[in-house]
Amino acid sequence: MKELHQRTIWGFLFVVVLTGAILLGAFTFGFLFLLLSLLALQEFYILCKTAGYSPQFVPGIITGTLVFVAAFLNAQKALDSNYFLLVGSLIFAFSVYELYRKKTNPLINIALTVFGILYVSIPFALLNFLAFRPIDGAPKYTFELLITLFLFVWSNDSGAYVFGVSLGKHRLFERISPKKSWEGFFGGILTTLLAAWLLSHLFTTYKFNFLAVMGLIVSVSSTLGDLVESMIKREIGVKDSGSFMPGHGGVLDRFDSILLASPIIYFAIQFFV
């Protein structure tokens, strides 16, 4: 019971801080999510170290910082897209840096350092393009899509848990996550679509059809994102990615659903909205 109370309190504080930073404005959003992206990237590299490898912590963290800052500025049209090529070139420097480290498994170390950027930093950076949307021909900070994305993820997680616990009999991906069920999966989709209907009345900028499609994409991609992180942790033999939040694990554990949902939603909006 004590653990449940602790989990509930920390979960509530997490939601308050996250939504508060998004609602307060661009800079509070940018600062918090930059910090969270770096903490998540650090956790990923620590997991790799636990598995016996040696990813490049400092170059990876520096590159992750530049990726997020470049996206933050580019989303506002304050930085030309060509500067992303300069940031991207740092990835090629990882192989040169590895020459001087004298570590075993250099190829794996380089690959894991790069994968950390792709798996963690880029999804966080793409959130900037959901935050800054073109209004009257110019990008302006707006919280609707960001809040919608997180509400969909939380609705999906809550629905999957409730339906999974009460009705779950058929395992979704037993090899990776024995507790997940098909009943929970479809229950998560159902609650997310309900959230889409409610949000269509709250955020009149977006119609229900758009929000329903977005909700469906988020439900599927967030479930897969959670399974991917579970696969990584199972391979390494750990329960949580870290101890950032008592009762909730690490930052990666809290944002594993976002890591796959964010890029898919970004590309869907770029091409179809």
C-alpha angles and dihedrals in degrees: 000000000000090000091051092052091048092049092048094049094047091044090053092048090049092054092045094050094044097048091039092055091048094047096045094063150269099308097047088048092048095047096047096045093045088053092046092048091053093047090050092048090049090051091051092052091047089053089052090050090050087055089057101262132116113225117184103261102183099041089044094051092046091050092046090053093050092047092055095042092048091051091046091054096039092051086060092045088244091120129042118243090237089074088070086070089060091050091045091053089065088070089064089053089065090076092052092047090052089062090070099043098073092210128151119250095028094172092053091045091054093044093050092047091053093042090054089059092047096042100042115011101046096049090051091046092052090061086075090068090055090050096050111053128175110260118175089347098308132086113253132177112259127167101202099094093041094050090044092053093052094042089053092050092048092045091050093048093047094046093046090051096047096044092040094053095043102036108011114131106132114069116232099200107350095173091062106024115014094189099056116097138186088241089057091046094055091040088057091052091049094052091045091054089049089052089050091055092050093046091050086066093044100043102040091180089080125051124225094251091059093044092047092054090045090049092051092050091048093048093053097039095044091051090051090046091054090049092050092054090045089053091052093048092045090052090052094040101238131126099211133025090228145324101263094128121030109241092009105065123221136339091265089055090054095045103033090107092052094052093073099025094055098060094042093049090045093055093041091054093044093053104032108029 
